[in-house]
Amino acid sequence: MNLTDSLFSTIDLRSFSNLWFWLVLAVAWSNVTHFVMGVPFDLVQRARRRGGAVMEDLNTLALIQARRRMTILRSSGALLVGFWLTVLSSLAVLGFWYGYELSQALFLLLGPLTLGAWLGLRLAARVEAQVLQGEALVKAIFWTRVLIQSIGLVAIFVTTMWGMWHNLTARML
């Protein structure tokens, strides 16, 4: 066994039978649902319970994150969206047309995460345009989080079913 054989046996590109893929999937969705628009959800809960200075912190952080995201979107949004759609399209074609398992796994991970990011940008636009503050901001972040969690639940279910089907039908030898 030479060095390249040893290296490629260590780096397993079979995603659906790899524990690391499932850990990345869980951590990614955990992060996306905890940080809605870059605002940690524990801050949202504390602001709803305590109010006062914590609510001001929430208002300030949400407005900073909203302005930051909308500035990036205005300056290079079309380029970023075009690039990202090219990446997703390439992964879909490589994965589902040509049958590359790694591309399938990445598409099933990144496609739904893109919907979550879009919901975050939509919320950022609302926060910036309407200057949402206080209870209205808490409510908007809460419902955006519920939508993102729903997308994550469906995405994890679909990825799990696809992965199980792939593992059961794949010829390993």
ZAMARGU-4260 file (C-alpha; in steps of 0.2 Angstrom, whole numbers, plus 5000, padded with zeros to 4 digits):
<rodrens>
0) 5000/5000/5000 | 5008/5017/4995 | 5004/5034/5002 | 4990/5039/4990 | 4981/5022/4994
5) 4983/5026/5012 | 4977/5044/5010 | 4962/5039/5000 | 4957/5026/5012 | 4957/5038/5026
10) 4947/5051/5016 | 4931/5042/5013 | 4921/5051/4999 | 4906/5040/5003 | 4896/5053/5012
15) 4880/5044/5017 | 4889/5030/5026 | 4901/5042/5034 | 4898/5048/5052 | 4906/5065/5048
20) 4893/5069/5035 | 4879/5066/5048 | 4888/5076/5061 | 4890/5091/5049 | 4872/5090/5045
25) 4867/5091/5063 | 4879/5105/5068 | 4874/5115/5052 | 4856/5114/5056 | 4858/5117/5074
30) 4868/5133/5070 | 4856/5140/5057 | 4841/5138/5069 | 4851/5145/5084 | 4858/5161/5075
35) 4843/5168/5065 | 4850/5183/5055 | 4865/5182/5066 | 4856/5185/5082 | 4857/5171/5095
40) 4840/5164/5100 | 4845/5164/5119 | 4846/5183/5118 | 4829/5184/5110 | 4822/5173/5124
45) 4831/5183/5138 | 4825/5200/5130 | 4807/5193/5129 | 4808/5188/5148 | 4817/5203/5155
50) 4815/5217/5143 | 4825/5233/5147 | 4843/5233/5143 | 4843/5216/5136 | 4829/5221/5124
55) 4839/5236/5119 | 4854/5224/5116 | 4843/5213/5105 | 4836/5229/5095 | 4854/5235/5092
60) 4861/5218/5087 | 4847/5214/5075 | 4848/5231/5067 | 4867/5230/5065 | 4865/5212/5057
65) 4851/5218/5046 | 4861/5233/5039 | 4877/5223/5037 | 4868/5209/5027 | 4858/5221/5017
70) 4873/5232/5013 | 4882/5216/5006 | 4867/5211/4997 | 4865/5228/4988 | 4884/5229/4984
75) 4887/5212/4977 | 4870/5202/4979 | 4868/5198/4961 | 4885/5191/4959 | 4884/5181/4975
80) 4867/5174/4970 | 4873/5170/4953 | 4888/5161/4960 | 4879/5151/4973 | 4865/5146/4961
85) 4879/5140/4949 | 4887/5130/4963 | 4870/5122/4968 | 4866/5118/4950 | 4883/5110/4947
90) 4881/5100/4963 | 4863/5094/4957 | 4869/5089/4940 | 4885/5080/4946 | 4875/5072/4960
95) 4859/5067/4952 | 4863/5066/4934 | 4881/5058/4935 | 4878/5049/4952 | 4892/5057/4962
100) 4888/5053/4980 | 4898/5068/4988 | 4889/5080/4976 | 4872/5073/4981 | 4876/5074/4999
105) 4882/5092/4997 | 4867/5097/4987 | 4855/5089/5000 | 4865/5099/5014 | 4867/5116/5005
110) 4851/5117/4995 | 4839/5118/5011 | 4852/5129/5020 | 4850/5141/5006 | 4832/5142/5009
115) 4836/5146/5027 | 4848/5159/5022 | 4835/5167/5011 | 4823/5168/5025 | 4836/5177/5036
120) 4839/5189/5022 | 4820/5192/5020 | 4820/5196/5039 | 4835/5207/5038 | 4826/5217/5024
125) 4810/5219/5035 | 4820/5224/5051 | 4830/5237/5041 | 4814/5244/5031 | 4802/5244/5046
130) 4815/5246/5060 | 4807/5232/5069 | 4810/5233/5088 | 4804/5226/5104 | 4790/5213/5104
135) 4788/5215/5085 | 4806/5210/5082 | 4805/5195/5095 | 4789/5189/5086 | 4797/5191/5068
140) 4813/5182/5074 | 4803/5168/5082 | 4792/5164/5067 | 4807/5165/5055 | 4816/5152/5067
145) 4800/5141/5066 | 4801/5141/5047 | 4819/5138/5047 | 4817/5123/5059 | 4803/5116/5048
150) 4814/5117/5033 | 4828/5108/5043 | 4816/5095/5049 | 4810/5091/5031 | 4828/5092/5024
155) 4835/5080/5037 | 4821/5068/5034 | 4824/5069/5015 | 4842/5067/5017 | 4841/5052/5029
160) 4829/5043/5017 | 4840/5047/5002 | 4855/5041/5012 | 4847/5025/5018 | 4841/5021/5000
165) 4858/5025/4993 | 4867/5014/5006 | 4855/5000/5003 | 4857/5000/4984 | 4875/5004/4983
170) 4887/4991/4978 | 4901/4993/4990 | 4913/4980/4982
</rodrens>
